[in-house]
Amino acid sequence: MAGTDDRAASGRHPGADRGAPLDLAELQRVLLVRADNIGDVVMLTPALSALRAALPRARLDLLASPAGAVVRALIPELDGVLAVSPSWQQLSGDVPGTHAARREWALLELIRSRRYDAMLVFTSFSQSPWPVAHLGLLAGIGVRVVHSREFAGAVATHWVTPPPDTTHQVDRCLHLLAAIGVPDRGRALRLRVPDSADRLAEALLARVPCVRFALLVPGASCPARRYPAGRFAAAAAQIAGAGLPVRVVGPAGEAALVGDVVRTAGHPDVQALAPPTVPGFAALLRRAAVAVTNNSAGMHIADAVGTPVAVAYAGTERHGDMRPRTVPGELLAEPVSCSPCRQLTCPYDHECLDVPPERLAAAALRLAAPHTPEEDRWLPNSASSTRARTTAPLRL
């Protein structure tokens, strides 16, 4: 038992860490909460693997944002998903109070109707678990497990003191599970790409054929994380000029950005791909020799499907919060005093992303070389149909 001084130093509240021991075998219906972006759900996959191993016969549902919910097709451990836009994840208060209240009542009734035995709330260090945990209490969920240093009485049955704020998101999720007796089953991100997604990727690539390519993903969920399109274009032209074709991709909403990068690059081997589904995007990333991204969903999905990644890494987060750890990767950024800022839009001149395109291109080419037998897996008559890269340490 840690001493009082140790508890105070760690931010542990004296009311925390007192939940009763759990009999995991009694949990038959479990609601997992991670109502964030795609990358946050991808970083939850090691925890989902651990839960599925510990609860092989339980139903596991994920409460996710509409964006995060689309990853469900790539996560076999999940039985279902509740795609919602809850008030505690909204940045704007423009929704009239009565309408917002109706939506919360509807969500409460939805959760209540599913008759869950347990709710596990996964958060980053800056998020509060208490709004959704209170919904769980009102819905009659008997086991409610959260991370928090803030007092909220008996809203949670298992109020777990979180690890240090600098903990990687994968490790933070596993820490919550360890508190209720769920053992770690590995820390590598894992997504399963369905055959239909592979067929989609094959069709998209057939329109701009190449055997081996870099996949450039210029978008991000917020402007503060976006490397300038002109610099992405310059890096793409240099990669293509070195002999590695570049394919540029994004969702339909980023078609203009993708087109801007391709036009500005002005190189015949820098070509746009039609917008894929999220599973199709994962299949494209799995086929690429290297991914070139912002610190966004593309970075996490590349990590989960085994593709090296060169990242223009904005100063919105620390490198250790969510860096890829199971594939070779290089995170490129300029040190700035305002990082980590957690901003959606940079209030300054984006100095953290003042990375020369030459550096990004050189990193991508290093990660794509040498040409290994594993990268021949998509060629005709290839003996291997899955990626088997050896994990290498990050070069930061």
Solvent accessible surface area in square Angstrom, and as a share of the most:
residue,aa,sasa,rsa
1,M,211,0.94
2,A,54,0.42
3,G,40,0.39
4,T,107,0.62
5,D,119,0.61
6,D,88,0.46
7,R,64,0.23
8,A,74,0.58
9,A,95,0.73
10,S,57,0.37
11,G,30,0.29
12,R,46,0.17
13,H,56,0.25
14,P,88,0.55
15,G,28,0.27
16,A,0,0.00
17,D,68,0.35
18,R,182,0.66
19,G,30,0.29
20,A,68,0.53
21,P,136,0.85
22,L,43,0.21
23,D,76,0.40
24,L,31,0.16
25,A,80,0.62
26,E,123,0.55
27,L,14,0.07
28,Q,94,0.42
29,R,79,0.29
30,V,0,0.00
31,L,0,0.00
32,L,0,0.00
33,V,4,0.03
34,R,4,0.01
35,A,5,0.04
36,D,17,0.09
37,N,70,0.36
38,I,32,0.16
39,G,6,0.06
40,D,23,0.12
41,V,0,0.00
42,V,0,0.00
43,M,3,0.01
44,L,0,0.00
45,T,2,0.01
46,P,3,0.02
47,A,1,0.01
48,L,0,0.00
49,S,34,0.22
50,A,1,0.01
51,L,1,0.01
52,R,52,0.19
53,A,45,0.35
54,A,29,0.23
55,L,7,0.04
56,P,80,0.51
57,R,209,0.76
58,A,7,0.06
59,R,84,0.31
60,L,0,0.00
61,D,0,0.00
62,L,1,0.01
63,L,0,0.00
64,A,0,0.00
65,S,18,0.12
66,P,73,0.46
67,A,48,0.37
68,G,0,0.00
69,A,12,0.09
70,V,69,0.39
71,V,0,0.00
72,R,73,0.27
73,A,54,0.42
74,L,0,0.00
75,I,1,0.00
76,P,61,0.38
77,E,33,0.15
78,L,3,0.02
79,D,59,0.30
80,G,10,0.10
81,V,50,0.28
82,L,6,0.03
83,A,59,0.46
84,V,24,0.14
85,S,49,0.32
86,P,3,0.02
87,S,50,0.32
88,W,56,0.20
89,Q,59,0.26
90,Q,79,0.35
91,L,152,0.75
92,S,63,0.41
93,G,79,0.76
94,D,127,0.66
95,V,55,0.32
96,P,87,0.54
97,G,59,0.57
98,T,96,0.56
99,H,75,0.34
100,A,26,0.20
101,A,45,0.35
102,R,148,0.54
103,R,85,0.31
104,E,40,0.18
105,W,157,0.55
106,A,64,0.50
107,L,11,0.06
108,L,5,0.02
109,E,86,0.38
110,L,61,0.31
111,I,1,0.00
112,R,100,0.36
113,S,75,0.48
114,R,73,0.27
115,R,194,0.71
116,Y,9,0.03
117,D,49,0.25
118,A,1,0.00
119,M,0,0.00
120,L,2,0.01
121,V,2,0.01
122,F,5,0.02
123,T,8,0.05
124,S,21,0.14
125,F,68,0.28
126,S,82,0.53
127,Q,52,0.23
128,S,50,0.32
129,P,2,0.01
130,W,27,0.10
131,P,58,0.37
132,V,1,0.01
133,A,0,0.00
134,H,78,0.35
135,L,17,0.09
136,G,0,0.00
137,L,72,0.36
138,L,82,0.41
139,A,12,0.09
140,G,62,0.60
141,I,3,0.01
142,G,50,0.48
143,V,21,0.12
144,R,18,0.06
145,V,0,0.00
146,V,0,0.00
147,H,3,0.01
148,S,8,0.05
149,R,84,0.31
150,E,105,0.47
151,F,135,0.56
152,A,24,0.18
153,G,33,0.31
154,A,84,0.65
155,V,25,0.15
156,A,9,0.07
157,T,48,0.28
158,H,17,0.08
159,W,14,0.05
160,V,10,0.06
161,T,20,0.12
162,P,9,0.06
163,P,15,0.10
164,P,90,0.56
165,D,58,0.30
166,T,83,0.48
167,T,28,0.16
168,H,12,0.05
169,Q,10,0.04
170,V,2,0.01
171,D,27,0.14
172,R,9,0.03
173,C,3,0.02
174,L,7,0.04
175,H,67,0.30
176,L,0,0.00
177,L,1,0.01
178,A,67,0.52
179,A,55,0.43
180,I,13,0.06
181,G,51,0.49
182,V,3,0.02
183,P,83,0.52
184,D,64,0.33
185,R,160,0.58
186,G,38,0.36
187,R,110,0.40
188,A,26,0.20
189,L,7,0.03
190,R,142,0.52
191,L,19,0.10
192,R,146,0.53
193,V,14,0.08
194,P,41,0.26
195,D,102,0.53
196,S,66,0.43
197,A,3,0.03
198,D,21,0.11
199,R,153,0.56
200,L,58,0.29
201,A,0,0.00
202,E,101,0.45
203,A,48,0.37
204,L,7,0.04
205,L,18,0.09
206,A,67,0.52
207,R,166,0.61
208,V,28,0.16
209,P,103,0.65
210,C,37,0.22
211,V,109,0.63
212,R,54,0.20
213,F,4,0.02
214,A,0,0.00
215,L,0,0.00
216,L,0,0.00
217,V,10,0.06
218,P,1,0.01
219,G,5,0.05
220,A,8,0.06
221,S,70,0.45
222,C,11,0.06
223,P,64,0.40
224,A,2,0.01
225,R,43,0.16
226,R,88,0.32
227,Y,4,0.01
228,P,58,0.36
229,A,21,0.17
230,G,40,0.39
231,R,77,0.28
232,F,0,0.00
233,A,1,0.00
234,A,37,0.29
235,A,0,0.00
236,A,0,0.00
237,A,26,0.20
238,Q,67,0.30
239,I,0,0.00
240,A,4,0.03
241,G,58,0.56
242,A,65,0.50
243,G,62,0.60
244,L,9,0.05
245,P,23,0.15
246,V,0,0.00
247,R,8,0.03
248,V,0,0.00
249,V,0,0.00
250,G,6,0.05
251,P,75,0.47
252,A,74,0.58
253,G,80,0.77
254,E,37,0.16
255,A,57,0.44
256,A,83,0.64
257,L,46,0.23
258,V,9,0.05
259,G,17,0.16
260,D,57,0.30
261,V,0,0.00
262,V,31,0.18
263,R,170,0.62
264,T,78,0.45
265,A,14,0.11
266,G,65,0.63
267,H,53,0.23
268,P,106,0.67
269,D,56,0.29
270,V,1,0.01
271,Q,62,0.28
272,A,43,0.34
273,L,11,0.05
274,A,38,0.29
275,P,67,0.42
276,P,22,0.14
277,T,78,0.45
278,V,31,0.18
279,P,23,0.15
280,G,0,0.00
281,F,25,0.10
282,A,0,0.00
283,A,0,0.00
284,L,0,0.00
285,L,0,0.00
286,R,35,0.13
287,R,33,0.12
288,A,1,0.00
289,A,3,0.03
290,V,0,0.00
291,A,0,0.00
292,V,0,0.00
293,T,0,0.00
294,N,0,0.00
295,N,0,0.00
296,S,11,0.07
297,A,27,0.21
298,G,2,0.02
299,M,0,0.00
300,H,6,0.03
301,I,1,0.00
302,A,0,0.00
303,D,6,0.03
304,A,6,0.04
305,V,11,0.06
306,G,15,0.14
307,T,0,0.00
308,P,1,0.01
309,V,0,0.00
310,A,0,0.00
311,V,0,0.00
312,A,1,0.00
313,Y,0,0.00
314,A,0,0.00
315,G,9,0.08
316,T,3,0.01
317,E,15,0.07
318,R,68,0.25
319,H,60,0.27
320,G,23,0.23
321,D,5,0.03
322,M,18,0.08
323,R,71,0.26
324,P,1,0.01
325,R,68,0.25
326,T,30,0.18
327,V,3,0.02
328,P,22,0.14
329,G,0,0.00
330,E,11,0.05
331,L,7,0.03
332,L,12,0.06
333,A,25,0.20
334,E,57,0.25
335,P,129,0.81
336,V,38,0.22
337,S,124,0.80
338,C,59,0.36
339,S,43,0.28
340,P,46,0.29
341,C,38,0.23
342,R,83,0.30
343,Q,83,0.37
344,L,89,0.44
345,T,86,0.50
346,C,33,0.20
347,P,88,0.55
348,Y,137,0.52
349,D,121,0.63
350,H,41,0.18
351,E,79,0.35
352,C,14,0.09
353,L,2,0.01
354,D,75,0.39
355,V,0,0.00
356,P,55,0.35
357,P,20,0.13
358,E,95,0.43
359,R,96,0.35
360,L,1,0.00
361,A,2,0.02
362,A,40,0.31
363,A,0,0.00
364,A,0,0.00
365,L,53,0.26
366,R,120,0.44
367,L,10,0.05
368,A,4,0.03
369,A,61,0.47
370,P,103,0.65
371,H,103,0.46
372,T,38,0.22
373,P,111,0.70
374,E,61,0.27
375,E,19,0.09
376,D,47,0.24
377,R,10,0.03
378,W,74,0.26
379,L,57,0.28
380,P,117,0.73
381,N,156,0.80
382,S,40,0.26
383,A,115,0.89
384,S,46,0.30
385,S,80,0.51
386,T,83,0.48
387,R,34,0.12
388,A,66,0.51
389,R,55,0.20
390,T,118,0.69
391,T,84,0.49
392,A,36,0.28
393,P,115,0.72
394,L,37,0.18
395,R,115,0.42
396,L,122,0.60
